[in-house]
Amino acid sequence: MMGAKTCEALFLVAFVLSFYVDSSFAKECNASSFNLDGGYLRYLGTLPELPVFTLCRYFEADTDGLVLGVMQSYSTDKQLNAFLNYGVKSKDGFDIHLNIGDQRNVIRNMKFPANSGLLTCQIFDTVEGKIYRNLNGNSGPPLIMNNMKALPSGGELLIGKSRNDSMDGYKGKVSGIMIWERKLSDEEIVAIMNNNVCPDDTIVDIQLDSVQPYGKFIQQEECKSSDFTLANSDKTVHYVEYTGAAPSLRSATICAWVTTANDGSVPGTVGTYAAGDEIDLISSIGEIIDGVPYLQVGVKGIYDRIKLALEGNTEYSFCLAYDNMFSKKVYAYLNGDYVAEIQFEGLGEIPAGGKIIIGQRQGCVGGCFDKNKAFNGRIRNFSIWARLLSIEEMQDIALSNKCPIDDVVDMTPSNVIVHKVK
């Protein structure tokens, strides 16, 4: 028999372990929601080889209670349908098709209440040759797929689309898209459904800052108006200071209208962001080298240049899209059209809490300006989004003055101080 002290010790260990599991291995599920209507999402990260994995996500049935089109697809250069999940209308509802490699299965004649939200989890076990299904926290019988192979690594994960353009994409709301490199238990899935609590060991967690969108899925309004004409000289320091809280950025898109100089160059520093001991965390600076105009792009003190060919005294819509976490690239767009990309190394999340300045290059946070890089000219409608915008969204900014409403920084008069120091 165990003594009182032994029982007490075991109880304490059990209590500590249960607290550790509850506190450290669970989190509130991500709330990123996407309303797909002809658009789709591409996950920016890559997947490892997965012999076993769990995929969960919320979908919304349409007005007839159906879930139609490609829900998600995963493909590699060698396997177009390494993983494909889509709904097809049937006589009495719709059929759900599940493809993984060369293995296929169909769940027939499904139908749900109109416009209902559905938590669907699928557990793929290629060792057992089974797909376990769970709908709204309720387990169904497994599908037998004896020759199923591990999901290959390095492919492309799309939400709402397949590489096969002949297949219709899903139209509706999707959210909470997550993948775990293991089987989730029934209890874990019930906790997701009832308590919005998710195991925190996801390998994929689809959020706004981890996808490249295609099409439009965020409401748009007329772009927020700001307009600055800066006149810097040896005797005058002229710039705009953003007074709001600068957010952290895993990915970002920065857009502004910039008027070129007589020679077609960008006339100085459009904007810089500095925090702590780090200057040029984000910077965009017009330069002329050997008579040729360039835009110098900086991220975390690493710099590269984009060659420009612009008309003089002409206003252009510039957008720079930063994928700091996955591809580590910056994509440049001009009047809504892609023009170039720059590959950076060793990037990562841009920290919050720094200072955003338009018109001057910061040598320290909020000051120590380089007068040789000061901006002289006009900048309008400078805004930042904490995600990659789609090319369709950037085209709307350039052609229709319509902006997605989820911007995190805008330079409207209530958010800035215009400094002109002589």
N, C-alpha and C positions, 0 to 999 in steps of 0.2 A: 504493500500500500504506500501511496505517496503521502509524505508529511504535509502539514499545513503550509510550510514555507515553499515547498516544491509546487504545490497547487497555486499558491499566490504568484510565484514567479512565472508559471506557465500562463496564468490568466493575464499577467502584465504583458508578456510577450505577444499573446494573441491580440490584446487590445491595441498595442503599438502597431502590430502588423496590419490590423484592420484599418486603423487611422491612416497609416501610410498608404495603403491601397486606395482608400477613399479620397485622400487629399492629393496624392501625387500622381495617380494613374488615371484620373478622370478630370475632365474639364467641361466647361459649357461648350456645346457644339457650335461650330461656326455658323454665322447667320447670313452669309453671302447668298443672295438670291438673284437669279437671272431670268428675265422674261424673254424667251427666245421666240421670235416671229420672223423666220427667214434668215436669222443670223445664227452664229455658232461660236464656240469657244475652243481655243487650242491651249492645252496645259503647257506651261513654259518649261517645266522640269522633265526629268526622264525617270523611267521605272527600271528597277533591277529585274532580273529573271525571277519569276514568281511561280513556284510549284503549288503554293497554297496562298490564297488571299481572300479577303472579304471586301466587297464593294457595297456601300450604302449611299442612298440619295433619296431626296424627296422629289416626286413628280406630281403634277396636277392633271387630273383627268379633264377632258374637254366637256362641252355641254351635252354630249351624248354618252358620257361616262367612259370614253375610250382614251387610250394613250397610243398615239400613232406616230410613225416615223422613227428615225434613228435616234435612240436615246444617248448612246455613246458608242464610240468605236476606238479600237487600238490597232495600229498597223505598223509593220516594219517594211523595209525594202523587199524582203523575201516573202512576207505574209501580209497580203492585203487585208484579210479578215482574221488577224490573230485573235481579236475579240470583238464581237459585234452583237449589239442588243437593239432590236427594233420591233415596233408594233405594226401589224397589218390588219386592216378591216376585214372582218369575216361576216358570215350570215347572221350570227347571233351576238356579235360583239367585236372582239379583236383577238388576234393571235400574237403571242410574244415569241419572237424568234431569238434563240441564244446560239451564237456561233463562237466556238473557241478552237482556233486552228482548223483542222479538217472535220471536227466533230460538230454536229448540229442537233438541236432539239427544239421542239415547239410546244408551247403551252396554249391549248386551244380555248377559244370562246370565253375570253375574260370580259368582264364589264363591271364598272364601279358606279357609285352615285355621281351625278353630274357635278363637275367642278370640284371634286373632292381631292384633298391632299393625301398622298400615298407615300409612306416610307417603305421602300423596297431595299432589302439586303440580300445579296447573293454571295454564298461562300463556295469558292472553287477549290476543290481538293483533287489535284491531278494524280496524286498517289493512290487515293481510293477510287478515282474515276467517278466522282460524284459532284453535283452542284446542289448545295443545300439552299432552300428558299425560305424567305421570311417576309411577310407582308404585314405592316403595321404592328409588329411585335409578335405575330403568330406564325409558327413554323408550318411549312407544308412538306409533303413527301419529297425526298431528293430525286433529282434527275440522274439517271445512270448514263455515263459517257466514258466507257471503259478505256478507250485509246486516247484520252485527252492528255495533251502534253503541257508542260510548264509554259506560262506566258513568257515570251522572249523579252530580253532587255532592250533598251535603247529605241523604242518605237515612239509613235506619235499618238497621243491621247486627245481625241476630239469629243466635245459635248454637243449633241444636237446635229451631228453630221458624220458621214462616212467619206472616205476618199473616193468611193464610187458615187460620182455625181448624179447617177440615174436614180439614186435612192432619196426619197424625201426626208428632210430633217424633222425632228420633233419641234412642235410649236406649242409653247406654253411655259409655265413657270417651273424652274428646277432649282433646287437649293441643297445645301448640306452634302455635297459630293465628297466622299472620303474613301480612302483605301487603306486597309491594314494588311501587313505581311503575315497574317495568321488567321485562324478561325476565331471569330467572335462567338462568345457563348450566347445562348438564348437570353440569359439574364442581362448581358451587356446591351443587346439589341432592344430589349424591353425598356431599359434605362434611357436609351436614346429616344425611344418613342414617347415614353410617359414623362420623363424628367428633363429632356434635352441635355443629358449628360453623356459625353462621349469618351471612350478610352483615348488617352493622349499619345499613343504610340502610332499614330497615322504615318504613312509614308507619302500619301497624297492628301492634301486638304485644299480643295478648290476654293479660292477666294479671289476677290477683285484684283489683288496685286500679284496673282500667280497665273494669270491667263492673258492671252492675246485675243481680244474679241474681234469678231468679224460681223459687220452689220451694226444695228443699233438696238440697245436693250435698256438704256437709261433715258429717262425723260429729258427733253431738251427745251430750253427757253432762249430768248434773246441773250446774247453774251453780255456779261457784266461790263459796263463801260468805264474805262479809265483812259486818260489821254495826257501824255507828258511830252513837252518839247524842252529838251535840256540844252543849255548853252554853257559849256565849260571852257575855261581859258586859264592862262597863267595866274589871273587875278580872281577867278571865280570857280568855286566848287559847287556843282549843281547835281543833285541826286534825289532819289526817292527811297525812303525807308519804310519797309513793311512793319507795322506795329503789332500785328497779331502773333499768335504762337505758331512757330514753324513746326510742322509735324515730322515724324520719322517717315522715311520713304524706302520701301523695298523695291518698288518700281514707281515710275512717275512719267507724266507727260507735261511739258511746259510749252505753252503757246503764247505768241504775241505778234502784233502787227508792227513791223519795223520799216521805216523809210530809209532808203539807201542814200549815200552821198552822191555827189556829181559823178564820181568815177565808178559807181555801181558797188562800192564797198559798204559793209556794215560799219557805221562810223563810231567804233569804240565798243565799250563793255555794255552789253544788253543787261545782264544781271549776274550776280554772284551770291553764293550762300556760304557762310562761314560759321563754325561753332567750336567753342573751346580753343584748342591749339591748332585746329585744322582750318586752313583757308582753302578756297577753291574746292570745297566739297562738291559744289556744282558751279560751273561758270560757262558763259558763252561770250566770246570777245571777238569783234571784228578786227582783222589785221590785213595789211598789204605787204606782201613779200615779193621782191623783184617785180613790182608793178602788178602783181596778181592778187585779187581779193580772196581772202580765206575767212572762214569762221572757225576760231579755235574753241574746241569743246573740252572742258575739264571735268573730271569726276575724281574726287578724293585725291587731288594733287597729281593726277595722271592726265596728260594732255595729248590731243591729236587734232588734226585740222581737216576741214571740208572745203574743197575748192569751190568757189562761187562764180557764177556767170550771170550777173543781174544787170538790169537797166539802171541808169542813174536817176536819182530823184523820183524813185518809184516805191510805192508801199507794197510790201509782201507779208503774207501770213507765214511765219516760221513756227514749226513745232519740232521739239526734240523729245523723243520717247526713250526712257531709260529703263532697261531691264538689268537691275543691279545684282540680282540673286541667281539667275539661271544662265542665260546666254552671255551675260556680262557685255552687252552691246548697247550702243546708243544709235537710234535710228533718226534720221533727219528727213523732214517733210517740208515742202515749199508749196504754198497755195494748195495744200491738200494732197500733193503728189509726193511719193517716195523719191528721194534723190540720192541718199547715201547711208551707209552704216559704218560704225567704228567699233572694232573689237578691243575691249579693255581686259586687263587681268587684275585679279585680286581686289575686286570691288566688294560690295556688300551693302547692308542697310545704311542709309544716310541718317545720322542721328538727328533727333529733334532738338528744339530749344535754341537754335542759332539765329543769325540775322540775315535777312534777305534784303539786298540793296539793288536797285535799278540805276544804271548809269555810271557806276564806279566799280573798279576792281578792289576788293578789300585785301589789305595786307595784314590786318588783324580784325577781330570781330567788330563790325560797325565803323571801321575807320582805316587809318594808315593807307590812304588811297594812292594809286599810281596815276599821276596826272597825265602821263603819256597814253593811258588806256581809257581815259574818260570819254563818255559818249557825248556826241553833239548831233542832235537831231530829234526825231519824233518816235515814241514808242506808245502803242495803244493796246488796251485789253490784255494785259499780262495776267495769265492765270496758270495755276498748277493743279493737276489731278494726281491722286496717289495710286495710279494704275496706268497701264498702257491704253490709250485711246485706239479705237479702230480707225482705219483709213476713211471709212464712211463718215465717222464723227468729225475727223479733221477736215474733210471736204465740206461738211456742213458749216464748220467754223469759217472756212475761207470763202465759201460761195454764198452762204445764206445768213451769216452772223448768228447761227444757232449753236449753243454750247450745251453739253451734258451738265445737269444740275449738281453733280456730285463733286465739283471742284473743292479743293481744300485750301487754296490761297487765291484771293483776287485783290487787285490793287484799286478798288473803288475808294473814293475820297475818305470815307470813314475809317479805312484800314491803313492809311499811310500818312506820313509826314513828308512834305516836299521841302528839302533843305537847299538854300542858295546862299552860300557863305562867300563874302568878298574880303 
